Amino acid sequence: FLSSAGEDATTVMLTFFALVAYGVLEFIIHSKNHYKSGVDDALMWMSGIFIIVAFNFKGSFSYLENSILIFVLTAFFALRFLNMIMSAIATAALFAVIFFSYIRFGEFAKATAPFIMMGVSLLIYFLSSKKPENKYYENCLLMTEIISLAGIYIFGNHFVVRELSESMFNLNLQEGQNIPFAWLFWIFTVSIPLVYIARGIQKKDVVLMRMGLIFIAAIVFTVRYYYHVLPAETAMMLGGLIMIAIAYSLIKYLKEPKYGFTDEEQSNANSFARKQIESLIIAETFGQTKIETNTGNATEFGGGSGGGGGAGGEF
């Protein structure tokens, strides 16, 4: 059917499939109640992938152009369908758009790109961590908050900055040489997770605390990559044992709430309390109602002396 399109036949076909997938997506959500059923996610991914492949089929799209395309698609899907994964991808794509746009300004831009990206990540974190007016976007903004926290650490991590500088910017380091401001990136690598944990404890923000704990492991792997103090197996075993011991101690300690922290799941307790209140309201409301029944024509039972298996007597 599309053979007459020549070299553009595949691009046209993929674009057609993308539009069909999106059309079916809108139809099943509005007409068949398939919102968040899994089918809508599949059609969303199909539509996005078909569009991206269609634009890249001839291999003419640059990294920046692809980043813009992915950001526009995923941001639209996140806003239209409240999809958390699309929100996370849109945030990462936005970072890529800013990064690839900035490094086009020359060597100075390449040298300062990590600091600019850390600043951008910090700004997006502050914007996304504010409570939205529309509660339906809370989960999407939570994913944006998580990705922005990851961005702050990743763009300041010594390993990431060094390896990207060598692979993308052709920074040929000799034996014993290091990247500019290496000492500063080592400070970022070690201090940012500790700041996350401290700030999370201060604000009682579980997202900050969990991200800090995850990046504690990143500190260990970064240091281990450059300084071989112990064999990898031994270091991982010791680290795992220490983490298990700390986790067990905290679980035992926080069985009873301490300083606003507890090991117990609060959402279930709140849900249970709400159900109890709802039950009391229903019982109080309907308990006052007198139910009138007409027994004039009702069948009346009575008399009889029978009972039990095989017992005799009148029924």
N, C-alpha and C positions, 0 to 999 in steps of 0.2 A: 504493500500500500504506500509506503514511504520511499520506495526505491528511486522515484523520480527526483528526490531531493538531493541526490548525489552524495558528496562527502558529508553534508550536514544531516543526512538521514538519521544517524544515531543520536545526534544532539536533539533533533526534533522529536524523535521517538521517546527519549528519556524525559524531555520536557513535558510531553503529552502524558506519560505515565505519572509524572509528579503531580500534574494538575488533576488527573483522575483520582489518585490516591488522596489528595487534599479534599476533593469534592466528596468522596465517599466518607472521609473523616468527618466533615461537617454534617453530612447527612445522618450517619449513625449516632452521632452525639445528640442531635436535635430531635431525630425521629425515632430512634431505637434505644435511647437511654443507655448508651455505651460509654458514658464519661467515666474515665479511670477504670475501665474493664480489662485493659490489656490490648484489646483490639485497636483502640484509638492510639495507643503508644506505637504499635506496629505500623499503622498507617502514617503516623507523624514522622517516624524514622524513615520510612520508605520515601515519602514525599521529599524530605530534606536531602537524603542521599542521592536520589535521582537528579535533583536540581544541581547539586554540587558536582556530580560526575558529568552532567551535561555541559556545564561551564568549563570543566577541566579536560574534556575529551581530547581536545587538540593540544593540550599541554601548554597553553599560552598564558595561563593565569599565574601571577606571582604570589609569593607568600602574603604580601599585604592585601592583594585583591581577594585571595581566598579567605583571609581573616575577616575582611569586611563582609563578604558573602555569608560566611558562617555566623557572624555576629547578627546580621540582619535577620537571617532565617530563625536562629534559635531564640533571639529576643522576641520575635513575633510569636513563636510557638509558646514561649514562657508567659507572655502577656495574654495571649488568646486562650490558652488551655491550662494555665496555672501549673505547668510542668516543672518540677524541681530540677530534674536532670538538665533540661534545656536551659534553665536559669544558670546552672553551674557552667555549662558550656559557653553560654553567652558572655559570662563574666570573664572566662579564660580567653575567649576570642577578642573581647575588648582590650585585654592586656596585650594581646598579639598585635592588634591594630595600632595601639599607641607605640609599642616597641618598634615595629617595623617602619612606622612613620618617622619616629624620632631618629633612628640610626642613619637615616638618609642625609642628615645634616653634616656628616663628616666625622673625622676622627675624634673631635671633642665630644660629639654626641655619643659615640660608641663608648668612650671612656666614662662618661657620666650616666649612661643608660641605667645601670643598676640603682643608682640613687633616685633617678626620676621615677622608675618603676616602683620602688619602695614607697615613694611619696604618693603616687597614684593609687597604689593598693591601700595605703592608710586612709586616703580620702574616701575611697569607695567603701571601706569598712565603716567609717563614721556615718556615711550616708545610709548604708544598708542596715546598720544596727539600731537605727531609730524605729520606733513602733509605727507601722504604716497606718494611714487613715482607713484604708480598705483591708480588713482582716484576712481576706481571701489570699492576699499576696504574702502573708507572713512566712510560709514555708519557702517560697521562691527567694525572698530576701534573706532567709536563713542560709540557703545555699550560697548566695552571693557573699554573705558575711564570712562563711567558711572558706570560700575560694580566695577572698581578699586577704584573710589572715594567712593562708598558705602562701599567697603571693608576697606578702611582706617578708616572710622568712626565706622563701626560695630565691628571691632577687637579692637577698643579702648573704646567702650562704656561700662560703668560700669555694667549695667544690663546684657549685653551679656556675659561679662567675668565672672561675679559672677555666673550666672545661669549655664553656660557651665562647670565651674570649679566644681560645686556641682553635676551636672548630669553625666558628662563624667569622671571626675578625682576623684570622690568620696571624695570631700572636704567637710567634715562634720563640718559646722560652728555652734558654739553654740550661744546662745542668746547674742547679743551685739558684737559678733565677726565680722570681715570683712576680705575680701581677702587681700593678700599682695599688697602693692602699691595702695591701694584703692583710696588714695588722688590723685594719678597721673591719674588714670582712670576717676575720676570725672573731672579733668582738661581737659582731652581729650574730655569727653562727652560734656562739655560746650563750649570749645574753638574751636574745629575743624569746626563746622558749621559757626561760626563767621569768621574764617580764610577763609573758602570757599567764603563767601559773599564778604569779603574785597578784596580778590584776584580776584574774578570775576569782581568786580567793577573796580579794577585797570587795569585788562587785557581786560575789556569789553567782558568777556567770559560768555555767557548765561548759559552754562552747569554748571559751578562752582556756579553761583548765584542760579540757580534752585535747585541744590543739597543742597546748604547751607540752603535755605528756607525750604526744606523738612525736613532736620535734625534739624531745629529749633523745629519742632513739636516733634521730637524724644527726644529732651532735656526735653520738658515739660512732656512727658509721663514717662520718666525715673525718673525725680524728683518726679512726682506725685505718682509713684509706691512705693517709699520709705518714702515720707513725705506727709502725707494727710493733706494739708493745707485747702482745700475746698472740698466739695462733687464733685464727678466726673462730674455730670450734670452741676453744676454751673461753674466749671473750663472750661469745653468744650464750654459752652455758652459765657463766657467772652472772651475766646481765639478767638472764631469765630468772635465775634463782633469787637475785636481789629484788627484782620486780614482783615476783610471787610473794616474797616475804613482806614487802611493803604493802602490797594489796591486801594480804590476809590480815595484817595488823590494823590497817585502816578499817576494814570491814568489821572486825571485832570491836574496834574503838567506837565506831559510828553506829552501832546497833541502837544506842540511845543518842538523840540529837545533841550535837555539841556546837555551840556558837553559830547556829543556823545551818549546820551541815548534818546530813543523816545518810545512812546506807539504805534506808527504806524508800520504796517507790512512792512518791507523794501523789502522783496523778491518780493511782488506783484508790488511794485513801480518799481523795477529794471526790472521785466518782462515786465511791461507796456512800459517802456522806450525802451527796446530792440525791442518790436513790432513796436513802432513808427519809430525807426531808420530803421528797416527792410522795413516798408512800404514806407518810403522816398526813399530808395535805389531802390526798385522795380519800383516805379513811375518814378524816374529819368532815370532808364535804359530803360524802355519800352516807356516812353514819347517821346524819340527821334526817335522811329521807325515809319516809314511811311508804312501804310498798303495799298497795291495796290489791287484794286478790279476790276474785269472785269464786266462791266455793259452792255456789248453789247447785250446779250441775256436776260437781266433781265426784269421782268415784271414791267411796269411803271404804277403807279396809278395817278389819277388826275381827274379834272373835278368834276362833281357831286355836288348836292346841298342838299342832304338829311342829316338829323341828328336828334338825339333825338328819344324817344320812340313814334312810331306811326306817325312820320313826313312823309310827302310826298315829291315828287321831284324826280329828276333823280339821279341814282347811278353811 
